């Protein structure tokens, strides 16, 4: 593999996923805005489990709704 091909492959790995992530997050925020009951349940669970601290892997088993 040439240096150029290697660079192109690396750029694809770093850049290609940004659009899919942005699209998934956009749809998530849109759908939550259309379903305030679901958004309320989400926020209630986050507040109950996290209590204002940043999430960690240890919190995952208690985040049953999300």
C-alpha positions as CSV (number, residue, x, y, z in Angstrom):
1,X,0.0,0.0,0.0
2,X,1.4,3.4,-0.9
3,X,1.7,6.3,1.5
4,X,-1.2,8.0,-0.3
5,X,-3.4,4.9,-0.1
6,X,-2.6,4.6,3.6
7,X,-3.4,8.3,4.2
8,X,-6.7,7.9,2.3
9,X,-7.7,4.8,4.3
10,X,-6.9,6.6,7.5
11,X,-8.9,9.6,6.5
12,X,-11.9,7.4,5.6
13,X,-11.8,5.8,9.1
14,X,-11.6,9.1,10.9
15,X,-14.1,11.1,8.8
16,X,-16.6,8.6,7.3
17,X,-18.5,8.0,10.5
18,X,-19.3,11.6,11.4
19,X,-22.3,12.0,9.2
20,X,-24.0,8.8,10.4
21,X,-23.4,9.8,14.0
22,X,-24.7,13.3,13.4
23,X,-27.8,12.0,11.6
24,X,-28.6,9.5,14.4
25,X,-28.3,12.2,17.0
26,X,-30.4,14.6,15.0
27,X,-33.2,12.0,14.7
28,X,-32.9,11.2,18.4
29,X,-33.4,14.8,19.4
30,X,-36.2,15.3,16.9
31,X,-38.1,12.2,18.0
32,X,-37.7,13.1,21.7
33,X,-39.1,16.6,20.9
34,X,-42.2,14.9,19.3
35,X,-42.7,12.6,22.3
36,X,-42.4,14.7,25.5
37,X,-43.6,11.7,27.6
38,X,-40.7,9.7,26.5
39,X,-38.3,12.6,27.0
40,X,-39.7,13.0,30.5
41,X,-39.0,9.3,31.4
42,X,-35.5,9.6,30.0
43,X,-34.7,12.7,32.1
44,X,-36.3,11.2,35.2
45,X,-34.2,8.1,34.9
46,X,-31.0,10.0,34.2
47,X,-31.6,12.2,37.3
48,X,-32.5,9.2,39.5
49,X,-29.5,7.1,38.4
50,X,-26.8,9.7,37.8
51,X,-27.9,12.4,40.4
52,X,-25.9,15.0,38.5
53,X,-22.6,13.2,38.1
54,X,-21.2,12.2,34.7
55,X,-22.2,8.7,33.6
56,X,-19.8,5.8,33.9
57,X,-19.8,2.2,32.8
58,X,-20.9,1.2,36.3
59,X,-24.1,3.1,35.8
60,X,-25.2,1.1,32.7
61,X,-27.0,-1.7,34.5
62,X,-29.2,0.8,36.3
63,X,-30.1,2.7,33.1
64,X,-32.8,0.3,32.1
65,X,-35.0,2.7,30.1
66,X,-32.3,4.4,28.2
